[in-house]
Structure formats: structure tokens, C-alpha cells
Amino acid sequence: MYHPGKIIAVLSPQDKGISSSDTSVQATIRMWDENVLTMMVEPKIASKVREGDMVLCDYRPQEGLSVPVPRNVVVKILKGKSSDRMWHEYKEVFDKKKRHDGKEKEAQQSYIG
């Protein structure tokens, strides 16, 4: 399973103001469902990822664990029409879900006794 998100910040050991124990790069990402997560960026694309980029994150379960834990790794940088279309579709699904959940809450009456 993969999820799209937009890069808010890139955390690189080469950046001034960052002291790092390794050479890995992380990115803070606003996901399509409004969650904000910080994930590792695959080394092959770490030098190319920038703030504002649309990315695809690997949420597949890590192998060898008894409890399914997502990998949480940025694996692709998306550009152009396909990235815009993907973001729009995911946001549309999320917005519909929010509207539906809001209507359900309105329909529930609290009892005050």
C-alpha cells in the first residue's frame, strides 16, 4: 500500500543547523488525509526531494515483524499532471468522508437528563 503526500520540510545532514549521527535524509510530509508524518527518504532520491514536492510513501508492512508496522519510506517523487490528479482524487475521497462523518455526528443527539 502506498500513500501520497506533500513535502513540508527536508531534513538533511548537509543542512546548516542539523547535526546528524548518519547520512540518512528524512522528510516531514502532509499526507492526503491531513496527517503530518516524518519519514525516511530512500537514498537514491534523497538529494532530489524538495519542499513542496508531491511524493509517494511506502506503507507496506515491514517484513519479519509479528505486528504489521508500515515501512514509512518516501520512494517516489511525482511531477506534472499525474501527481496533480492523484492528489485531487485522494483529497476528494477524504473530503467526502469528512462530510459524511460530520452528517453522522449531526444526526446523533446527545441525551441530557
N, CA, C and O atoms as CSV, one atom per row, in Angstrom:
chain,resi,resn,atom,element,x,y,z
A,1,MET,N,N,0.845,-1.157,0.000
A,1,MET,CA,C,0.000,0.000,0.000
A,1,MET,C,C,0.902,1.235,0.000
A,1,MET,O,O,1.919,1.277,0.692
A,2,TYR,N,N,0.517,2.224,-0.777
A,2,TYR,CA,C,1.285,3.463,-0.888
A,2,TYR,C,C,0.343,4.645,-0.660
A,2,TYR,O,O,-0.848,4.565,-0.962
A,3,HIS,N,N,0.886,5.745,-0.125
A,3,HIS,CA,C,0.083,6.941,0.125
A,3,HIS,C,C,0.816,8.165,-0.401
A,3,HIS,O,O,2.032,8.275,-0.246
A,4,PRO,N,N,0.076,9.100,-1.030
A,4,PRO,CA,C,0.700,10.342,-1.489
A,4,PRO,C,C,0.727,11.389,-0.379
A,4,PRO,O,O,-0.099,11.384,0.534
A,5,GLY,N,N,1.691,12.271,-0.490
A,5,GLY,CA,C,1.800,13.385,0.443
A,5,GLY,C,C,2.618,14.501,-0.176
A,5,GLY,O,O,3.233,14.326,-1.228
A,6,LYS,N,N,2.621,15.664,0.493
A,6,LYS,CA,C,3.403,16.818,0.038
A,6,LYS,C,C,4.459,17.136,1.078
A,6,LYS,O,O,4.180,17.172,2.276
A,7,ILE,N,N,5.691,17.370,0.598
A,7,ILE,CA,C,6.817,17.638,1.478
A,7,ILE,C,C,6.671,19.015,2.118
A,7,ILE,O,O,6.497,20.022,1.431
A,8,ILE,N,N,6.747,19.037,3.443
A,8,ILE,CA,C,6.736,20.286,4.203
A,8,ILE,C,C,8.176,20.728,4.474
A,8,ILE,O,O,8.501,21.910,4.359
A,9,ALA,N,N,9.032,19.776,4.834
A,9,ALA,CA,C,10.429,20.081,5.142
A,9,ALA,C,C,11.299,18.871,4.841
A,9,ALA,O,O,10.874,17.726,4.994
A,10,VAL,N,N,12.519,19.145,4.413
A,10,VAL,CA,C,13.514,18.099,4.179
A,10,VAL,C,C,14.589,18.244,5.251
A,10,VAL,O,O,15.117,19.334,5.466
A,11,LEU,N,N,14.908,17.145,5.917
A,11,LEU,CA,C,15.896,17.144,6.993
A,11,LEU,C,C,17.124,16.371,6.532
A,11,LEU,O,O,17.157,15.141,6.570
A,12,SER,N,N,18.127,17.116,6.097
A,12,SER,CA,C,19.335,16.508,5.527
A,12,SER,C,C,20.536,16.799,6.416
A,12,SER,O,O,20.635,17.889,6.978
A,13,PRO,N,N,21.457,15.837,6.552
A,13,PRO,CA,C,22.644,16.077,7.372
A,13,PRO,C,C,23.546,17.167,6.784
A,13,PRO,O,O,24.399,17.700,7.494
A,14,GLN,N,N,23.374,17.507,5.508
A,14,GLN,CA,C,24.177,18.568,4.888
A,14,GLN,C,C,23.656,19.964,5.232
A,14,GLN,O,O,24.364,20.951,5.032
A,15,ASP,N,N,22.424,20.057,5.749
A,15,ASP,CA,C,21.841,21.363,6.061
A,15,ASP,C,C,22.505,21.970,7.289
A,15,ASP,O,O,22.821,21.277,8.256
A,16,LYS,N,N,22.708,23.293,7.224
A,16,LYS,CA,C,23.214,24.011,8.404
A,16,LYS,C,C,22.149,23.920,9.480
A,16,LYS,O,O,20.956,23.962,9.182
A,17,GLY,N,N,22.563,23.800,10.693
A,17,GLY,CA,C,21.613,23.724,11.796
A,17,GLY,C,C,21.168,22.310,12.113
A,17,GLY,O,O,20.396,22.098,13.048
A,18,ILE,N,N,21.649,21.338,11.345
A,18,ILE,CA,C,21.316,19.940,11.619
A,18,ILE,C,C,22.603,19.187,11.883
A,18,ILE,O,O,23.511,19.174,11.052
A,19,SER,N,N,22.676,18.565,13.037
A,19,SER,CA,C,23.782,17.655,13.361
A,19,SER,C,C,23.205,16.259,13.288
A,19,SER,O,O,22.154,15.986,13.866
A,20,SER,N,N,23.881,15.382,12.584
A,20,SER,CA,C,23.330,14.059,12.340
A,20,SER,C,C,24.315,12.964,12.706
A,20,SER,O,O,25.527,13.127,12.566
A,21,SER,N,N,23.781,11.846,13.177
A,21,SER,CA,C,24.624,10.698,13.510
A,21,SER,C,C,24.853,9.801,12.299
A,21,SER,O,O,25.649,8.864,12.353
A,22,ASP,N,N,24.132,10.102,11.178
A,22,ASP,CA,C,24.284,9.288,9.970
A,22,ASP,C,C,24.041,10.157,8.739
A,22,ASP,O,O,23.880,11.372,8.855
A,23,THR,N,N,24.015,9.540,7.574
A,23,THR,CA,C,23.842,10.287,6.323
A,23,THR,C,C,22.414,10.220,5.777
A,23,THR,O,O,22.152,10.680,4.666
A,24,SER,N,N,21.499,9.651,6.551
A,24,SER,CA,C,20.130,9.498,6.048
A,24,SER,C,C,19.404,10.841,5.980
A,24,SER,O,O,19.730,11.785,6.699
A,25,VAL,N,N,18.404,10.895,5.087
A,25,VAL,CA,C,17.582,12.087,4.901
A,25,VAL,C,C,16.150,11.724,5.269
A,25,VAL,O,O,15.641,10.673,4.880
A,26,GLN,N,N,15.512,12.605,6.019
A,26,GLN,CA,C,14.109,12.432,6.368
A,26,GLN,C,C,13.322,13.598,5.777
A,26,GLN,O,O,13.887,14.640,5.446
A,27,ALA,N,N,12.010,13.405,5.652
A,27,ALA,CA,C,11.132,14.468,5.173
A,27,ALA,C,C,9.883,14.490,6.040
A,27,ALA,O,O,9.344,13.445,6.406
A,28,THR,N,N,9.434,15.695,6.359
A,28,THR,CA,C,8.160,15.861,7.042
A,28,THR,C,C,7.134,16.094,5.947
A,28,THR,O,O,7.322,16.933,5.067
A,29,ILE,N,N,6.037,15.332,6.016
A,29,ILE,CA,C,5.082,15.260,4.909
A,29,ILE,C,C,3.666,15.466,5.415
A,29,ILE,O,O,3.268,14.878,6.421
A,30,ARG,N,N,2.896,16.313,4.708
A,30,ARG,CA,C,1.458,16.412,4.957
A,30,ARG,C,C,0.804,15.409,4.023
A,30,ARG,O,O,0.844,15.556,2.802
A,31,MET,N,N,0.197,14.383,4.621
A,31,MET,CA,C,-0.408,13.320,3.838
A,31,MET,C,C,-1.768,13.765,3.308
A,31,MET,O,O,-2.309,14.777,3.754
A,32,TRP,N,N,-2.305,13.028,2.380
A,32,TRP,CA,C,-3.588,13.346,1.744
A,32,TRP,C,C,-4.727,13.398,2.752
A,32,TRP,O,O,-5.721,14.090,2.532
A,33,ASP,N,N,-4.588,12.666,3.866
A,33,ASP,CA,C,-5.651,12.616,4.871
A,33,ASP,C,C,-5.385,13.574,6.027
A,33,ASP,O,O,-5.958,13.428,7.107
A,34,GLU,N,N,-4.514,14.555,5.794
A,34,GLU,CA,C,-4.180,15.638,6.709
A,34,GLU,C,C,-3.284,15.222,7.868
A,34,GLU,O,O,-2.995,16.043,8.740
A,35,ASN,N,N,-2.834,13.964,7.902
A,35,ASN,CA,C,-1.832,13.572,8.882
A,35,ASN,C,C,-0.499,14.211,8.505
A,35,ASN,O,O,-0.225,14.427,7.325
A,36,VAL,N,N,0.320,14.511,9.493
A,36,VAL,CA,C,1.668,15.014,9.249
A,36,VAL,C,C,2.632,13.991,9.839
A,36,VAL,O,O,2.577,13.684,11.030
A,37,LEU,N,N,3.518,13.467,8.990
A,37,LEU,CA,C,4.450,12.416,9.396
A,37,LEU,C,C,5.858,12.775,8.941
A,37,LEU,O,O,6.031,13.485,7.950
A,38,THR,N,N,6.855,12.289,9.656
A,38,THR,CA,C,8.243,12.412,9.222
A,38,THR,C,C,8.729,11.012,8.882
A,38,THR,O,O,8.641,10.089,9.692
A,39,MET,N,N,9.249,10.874,7.652
A,39,MET,CA,C,9.668,9.570,7.149
A,39,MET,C,C,11.072,9.650,6.565
A,39,MET,O,O,11.549,10.720,6.185
A,40,MET,N,N,11.714,8.500,6.505
A,40,MET,CA,C,12.991,8.393,5.821
A,40,MET,C,C,12.755,8.526,4.314
A,40,MET,O,O,11.715,8.110,3.804
A,41,VAL,N,N,13.722,9.102,3.614
A,41,VAL,CA,C,13.682,9.194,2.153
A,41,VAL,C,C,14.665,8.163,1.607
A,41,VAL,O,O,15.805,8.084,2.065
A,42,GLU,N,N,14.223,7.373,0.627
A,42,GLU,CA,C,15.120,6.383,0.007
A,42,GLU,C,C,16.400,7.084,-0.457
A,42,GLU,O,O,16.326,8.150,-1.069
A,43,PRO,N,N,17.559,6.509,-0.178
A,43,PRO,CA,C,18.827,7.151,-0.527
A,43,PRO,C,C,18.959,7.526,-2.006
A,43,PRO,O,O,19.585,8.537,-2.322
A,44,LYS,N,N,18.385,6.737,-2.917
A,44,LYS,CA,C,18.517,7.023,-4.350
A,44,LYS,C,C,17.860,8.346,-4.757
A,44,LYS,O,O,18.256,8.948,-5.755
A,45,ILE,N,N,16.858,8.804,-3.992
A,45,ILE,CA,C,16.174,10.057,-4.352
A,45,ILE,C,C,16.365,11.153,-3.305
A,45,ILE,O,O,15.809,12.243,-3.441
A,46,ALA,N,N,17.141,10.873,-2.270
A,46,ALA,CA,C,17.290,11.817,-1.155
A,46,ALA,C,C,17.818,13.178,-1.590
A,46,ALA,O,O,17.405,14.196,-1.036
A,47,SER,N,N,18.712,13.222,-2.558
A,47,SER,CA,C,19.284,14.504,-2.992
A,47,SER,C,C,18.335,15.278,-3.904
A,47,SER,O,O,18.559,16.460,-4.168
A,48,LYS,N,N,17.281,14.628,-4.385
A,48,LYS,CA,C,16.361,15.260,-5.337
A,48,LYS,C,C,15.082,15.798,-4.706
A,48,LYS,O,O,14.396,16.619,-5.314
A,49,VAL,N,N,14.746,15.346,-3.490
A,49,VAL,CA,C,13.477,15.724,-2.871
A,49,VAL,C,C,13.571,17.157,-2.328
A,49,VAL,O,O,14.566,17.543,-1.714
A,50,ARG,N,N,12.499,17.937,-2.574
A,50,ARG,CA,C,12.452,19.348,-2.179
A,50,ARG,C,C,11.133,19.668,-1.496
A,50,ARG,O,O,10.141,18.963,-1.685
A,51,GLU,N,N,11.124,20.730,-0.705
A,51,GLU,CA,C,9.879,21.205,-0.111
A,51,GLU,C,C,8.870,21.485,-1.217
A,51,GLU,O,O,9.217,22.039,-2.260
A,52,GLY,N,N,7.613,21.096,-0.980
A,52,GLY,CA,C,6.554,21.304,-1.960
A,52,GLY,C,C,6.375,20.153,-2.929
A,52,GLY,O,O,5.362,20.095,-3.627
A,53,ASP,N,N,7.335,19.230,-2.991
A,53,ASP,CA,C,7.216,18.075,-3.895
A,53,ASP,C,C,6.076,17.164,-3.445
A,53,ASP,O,O,5.811,17.009,-2.253
A,54,MET,N,N,5.418,16.574,-4.423
A,54,MET,CA,C,4.439,15.524,-4.163
A,54,MET,C,C,5.218,14.215,-4.198
A,54,MET,O,O,5.974,13.960,-5.136
A,55,VAL,N,N,5.031,13.379,-3.165
A,55,VAL,CA,C,5.781,12.136,-3.078
A,55,VAL,C,C,4.843,10.964,-2.816
A,55,VAL,O,O,3.708,11.137,-2.370
A,56,LEU,N,N,5.339,9.790,-3.098
A,56,LEU,CA,C,4.620,8.557,-2.798
A,56,LEU,C,C,5.386,7.848,-1.686
A,56,LEU,O,O,6.598,7.654,-1.778
A,57,CYS,N,N,4.667,7.466,-0.641
A,57,CYS,CA,C,5.272,6.847,0.541
A,57,CYS,C,C,4.860,5.392,0.636
A,57,CYS,O,O,3.698,5.046,0.421
A,58,ASP,N,N,5.809,4.556,0.955
A,58,ASP,CA,C,5.598,3.115,1.083
A,58,ASP,C,C,5.048,2.821,2.477
A,58,ASP,O,O,5.732,3.008,3.483
A,59,TYR,N,N,3.791,2.353,2.516
A,59,TYR,CA,C,3.132,1.981,3.773
A,59,TYR,C,C,3.008,0.468,3.908
A,59,TYR,O,O,2.323,-0.018,4.808
A,60,ARG,N,N,3.662,-0.280,3.022
A,60,ARG,CA,C,3.571,-1.733,3.126
A,60,ARG,C,C,4.179,-2.186,4.439
A,60,ARG,O,O,5.115,-1.556,4.932
A,61,PRO,N,N,3.662,-3.279,5.025
A,61,PRO,CA,C,4.210,-3.750,6.303
A,61,PRO,C,C,5.662,-4.199,6.157
A,61,PRO,O,O,6.044,-4.806,5.157
A,62,GLN,N,N,6.455,-3.888,7.172
A,62,GLN,CA,C,7.837,-4.361,7.206
A,62,GLN,C,C,7.831,-5.875,7.367
A,62,GLN,O,O,6.981,-6.432,8.062
A,63,GLU,N,N,8.771,-6.523,6.729
A,63,GLU,CA,C,8.856,-7.980,6.812
A,63,GLU,C,C,9.526,-8.404,8.114
A,63,GLU,O,O,10.369,-7.690,8.657
A,64,GLY,N,N,9.138,-9.578,8.602
A,64,GLY,CA,C,9.791,-10.174,9.748
A,64,GLY,C,C,9.295,-9.708,11.103
A,64,GLY,O,O,9.858,-10.088,12.130
A,65,LEU,N,N,8.251,-8.892,11.122
A,65,LEU,CA,C,7.712,-8.438,12.408
A,65,LEU,C,C,6.409,-9.166,12.698
A,65,LEU,O,O,5.642,-9.467,11.783
A,66,SER,N,N,6.159,-9.447,13.972
A,66,SER,CA,C,4.932,-10.161,14.337
A,66,SER,C,C,3.706,-9.264,14.236
A,66,SER,O,O,2.595,-9.749,14.023
A,67,VAL,N,N,3.904,-7.955,14.388
A,67,VAL,CA,C,2.816,-6.980,14.255
A,67,VAL,C,C,3.084,-6.165,12.994
A,67,VAL,O,O,4.208,-5.703,12.794
A,68,PRO,N,N,2.071,-5.976,12.133
A,68,PRO,CA,C,2.328,-5.212,10.907
A,68,PRO,C,C,2.622,-3.735,11.214
A,68,PRO,O,O,1.777,-3.019,11.752
A,69,VAL,N,N,3.825,-3.303,10.866
A,69,VAL,CA,C,4.251,-1.924,11.041
A,69,VAL,C,C,4.633,-1.389,9.664
A,69,VAL,O,O,5.449,-2.003,8.976
A,70,PRO,N,N,4.062,-0.259,9.246
A,70,PRO,CA,C,4.385,0.252,7.908
A,70,PRO,C,C,5.839,0.694,7.795
A,70,PRO,O,O,6.452,1.132,8.768
A,71,ARG,N,N,6.374,0.567,6.579
A,71,ARG,CA,C,7.761,0.966,6.330
A,71,ARG,C,C,7.958,2.468,6.502
A,71,ARG,O,O,8.992,2.898,7.014
A,72,ASN,N,N,6.974,3.278,6.078
A,72,ASN,CA,C,7.060,4.742,6.194
A,72,ASN,C,C,8.323,5.289,5.541
A,72,ASN,O,O,9.152,5.920,6.197
A,73,VAL,N,N,8.459,5.037,4.231
A,73,VAL,CA,C,9.622,5.484,3.469
A,73,VAL,C,C,9.136,6.193,2.209
A,73,VAL,O,O,8.243,5.704,1.517
A,74,VAL,N,N,9.734,7.362,1.915
A,74,VAL,CA,C,9.443,8.071,0.672
A,74,VAL,C,C,10.178,7.345,-0.446
A,74,VAL,O,O,11.401,7.213,-0.409
A,75,VAL,N,N,9.415,6.865,-1.459
A,75,VAL,CA,C,10.032,6.059,-2.514
A,75,VAL,C,C,9.974,6.693,-3.904
A,75,VAL,O,O,10.727,6.294,-4.792
A,76,LYS,N,N,9.091,7.674,-4.105
A,76,LYS,CA,C,8.980,8.303,-5.421
A,76,LYS,C,C,8.676,9.782,-5.271
A,76,LYS,O,O,8.012,10.201,-4.323
A,77,ILE,N,N,9.175,10.573,-6.228
A,77,ILE,CA,C,8.819,11.980,-6.343
A,77,ILE,C,C,7.930,12.074,-7.574
A,77,ILE,O,O,8.317,11.636,-8.658
A,78,LEU,N,N,6.738,12.644,-7.412
A,78,LEU,CA,C,5.775,12.714,-8.506
A,78,LEU,C,C,5.734,14.125,-9.077
A,78,LEU,O,O,5.807,15.102,-8.332
A,79,LYS,N,N,5.619,14.231,-10.379
A,79,LYS,CA,C,5.604,15.531,-11.052
A,79,LYS,C,C,4.454,15.597,-12.054
A,79,LYS,O,O,3.941,14.565,-12.488
A,80,GLY,N,N,4.059,16.794,-12.412
A,80,GLY,CA,C,3.139,17.020,-13.519
A,80,GLY,C,C,1.705,16.645,-13.254
A,80,GLY,O,O,1.245,16.596,-12.113
A,81,LYS,N,N,1.001,16.377,-14.359
A,81,LYS,CA,C,-0.435,16.114,-14.311
A,81,LYS,C,C,-0.797,14.891,-13.479
A,81,LYS,O,O,-1.803,14.900,-12.769
A,82,SER,N,N,0.004,13.854,-13.559
A,82,SER,CA,C,-0.337,12.636,-12.806
A,82,SER,C,C,-0.301,12.893,-11.305
A,82,SER,O,O,-1.138,12.366,-10.572
A,83,SER,N,N,0.652,13.694,-10.836
A,83,SER,CA,C,0.708,13.980,-9.400
A,83,SER,C,C,-0.468,14.857,-8.985
A,83,SER,O,O,-1.058,14.650,-7.925
A,84,ASP,N,N,-0.811,15.846,-9.828
A,84,ASP,CA,C,-1.962,16.713,-9.529
A,84,ASP,C,C,-3.250,15.903,-9.483
A,84,ASP,O,O,-4.074,16.096,-8.590
A,85,ARG,N,N,-3.426,14.999,-10.438
A,85,ARG,CA,C,-4.633,14.180,-10.496
A,85,ARG,C,C,-4.713,13.245,-9.283
A,85,ARG,O,O,-5.780,13.087,-8.689
A,86,MET,N,N,-3.589,12.628,-8.918
A,86,MET,CA,C,-3.582,11.729,-7.775
A,86,MET,C,C,-3.958,12.489,-6.504
A,86,MET,O,O,-4.801,12.027,-5.735
A,87,TRP,N,N,-3.339,13.655,-6.275
A,87,TRP,CA,C,-3.624,14.444,-5.082
A,87,TRP,C,C,-5.106,14.828,-5.042
A,87,TRP,O,O,-5.748,14.730,-3.997
A,88,HIS,N,N,-5.638,15.261,-6.176
A,88,HIS,CA,C,-7.048,15.660,-6.259
A,88,HIS,C,C,-7.967,14.491,-5.912
A,88,HIS,O,O,-8.920,14.669,-5.152
A,89,GLU,N,N,-7.706,13.320,-6.444
A,89,GLU,CA,C,-8.563,12.161,-6.195
A,89,GLU,C,C,-8.541,11.753,-4.723
A,89,GLU,O,O,-9.591,11.512,-4.129
A,90,TYR,N,N,-7.361,11.677,-4.143
A,90,TYR,CA,C,-7.259,11.307,-2.735
A,90,TYR,C,C,-7.948,12.343,-1.843
A,90,TYR,O,O,-8.667,11.982,-0.911
A,91,LYS,N,N,-7.730,13.629,-2.127
A,91,LYS,CA,C,-8.353,14.681,-1.323
A,91,LYS,C,C,-9.871,14.642,-1.465
A,91,LYS,O,O,-10.590,14.881,-0.495
A,92,GLU,N,N,-10.360,14.345,-2.659
A,92,GLU,CA,C,-11.808,14.262,-2.875
A,92,GLU,C,C,-12.410,13.145,-2.018
A,92,GLU,O,O,-13.456,13.338,-1.397
A,93,VAL,N,N,-11.770,12.005,-1.982
A,93,VAL,CA,C,-12.239,10.890,-1.143
A,93,VAL,C,C,-12.231,11.308,0.326
A,93,VAL,O,O,-13.191,11.049,1.052
A,94,PHE,N,N,-11.153,11.951,0.762
A,94,PHE,CA,C,-11.046,12.375,2.161
A,94,PHE,C,C,-12.118,13.418,2.499
A,94,PHE,O,O,-12.741,13.344,3.558
A,95,ASP,N,N,-12.331,14.381,1.608
A,95,ASP,CA,C,-13.336,15.419,1.858
A,95,ASP,C,C,-14.742,14.822,1.939
A,95,ASP,O,O,-15.544,15.239,2.775
A,96,LYS,N,N,-15.044,13.852,1.077
A,96,LYS,CA,C,-16.349,13.182,1.133
A,96,LYS,C,C,-16.516,12.455,2.459
A,96,LYS,O,O,-17.588,12.492,3.063
A,97,LYS,N,N,-15.461,11.800,2.907
A,97,LYS,CA,C,-15.519,11.080,4.183
A,97,LYS,C,C,-15.752,12.059,5.332
A,97,LYS,O,O,-16.553,11.782,6.224
A,98,LYS,N,N,-15.066,13.192,5.320
A,98,LYS,CA,C,-15.252,14.194,6.375
A,98,LYS,C,C,-16.690,14.717,6.388
A,98,LYS,O,O,-17.291,14.863,7.453
A,99,ARG,N,N,-17.239,14.998,5.199
A,99,ARG,CA,C,-18.628,15.483,5.122
A,99,ARG,C,C,-19.578,14.420,5.651
A,99,ARG,O,O,-20.504,14.739,6.397
A,100,HIS,N,N,-19.365,13.164,5.280
A,100,HIS,CA,C,-20.217,12.063,5.725
A,100,HIS,C,C,-20.139,11.901,7.232
A,100,HIS,O,O,-21.165,11.743,7.894
A,101,ASP,N,N,-18.924,11.939,7.784
A,101,ASP,CA,C,-18.745,11.812,9.232
A,101,ASP,C,C,-19.417,12.968,9.967
A,101,ASP,O,O,-19.992,12.773,11.037
A,102,GLY,N,N,-19.349,14.160,9.402
A,102,GLY,CA,C,-19.987,15.327,10.010
A,102,GLY,C,C,-21.496,15.193,10.051
A,102,GLY,O,O,-22.132,15.576,11.032
A,103,LYS,N,N,-22.075,14.645,8.979
A,103,LYS,CA,C,-23.523,14.437,8.939
A,103,LYS,C,C,-23.959,13.404,9.971
A,103,LYS,O,O,-25.005,13.552,10.603
A,104,GLU,N,N,-23.153,12.354,10.139
A,104,GLU,CA,C,-23.472,11.333,11.144
A,104,GLU,C,C,-23.464,11.928,12.552
A,104,GLU,O,O,-24.330,11.609,13.366
A,105,LYS,N,N,-22.499,12.781,12.835
A,105,LYS,CA,C,-22.425,13.401,14.158
A,105,LYS,C,C,-23.627,14.317,14.396
A,105,LYS,O,O,-24.164,14.367,15.503
A,106,GLU,N,N,-24.051,15.047,13.347
A,106,GLU,CA,C,-25.208,15.916,13.475
A,106,GLU,C,C,-26.472,15.109,13.739
A,106,GLU,O,O,-27.351,15.557,14.475
A,107,ALA,N,N,-26.569,13.923,13.146
A,107,ALA,CA,C,-27.755,13.080,13.295
A,107,ALA,C,C,-27.842,12.482,14.689
A,107,ALA,O,O,-28.939,12.163,15.148
A,108,GLN,N,N,-26.727,12.324,15.370
A,108,GLN,CA,C,-26.728,11.756,16.723
A,108,GLN,C,C,-27.108,12.852,17.707
A,108,GLN,O,O,-26.525,13.936,17.693
A,109,GLN,N,N,-28.072,12.573,18.547
A,109,GLN,CA,C,-28.455,13.533,19.570
A,109,GLN,C,C,-27.897,13.076,20.896
A,109,GLN,O,O,-27.953,11.897,21.244
A,110,SER,N,N,-27.361,14.026,21.626
A,110,SER,CA,C,-26.900,13.649,22.958
A,110,SER,C,C,-28.068,13.786,23.920
A,110,SER,O,O,-28.893,14.692,23.794
A,111,TYR,N,N,-28.126,12.899,24.857
A,111,TYR,CA,C,-29.206,12.905,25.842
A,111,TYR,C,C,-28.726,13.637,27.080
A,111,TYR,O,O,-27.707,13.289,27.676
A,112,ILE,N,N,-29.454,14.619,27.441
A,112,ILE,CA,C,-29.142,15.361,28.665
A,112,ILE,C,C,-30.299,15.141,29.617
A,112,ILE,O,O,-31.432,15.505,29.305
A,113,GLY,N,N,-30.038,14.557,30.763
A,113,GLY,CA,C,-31.111,14.180,31.664
A,113,GLY,C,C,-31.139,14.871,32.963
A,113,GLY,O,O,-32.018,14.608,33.783
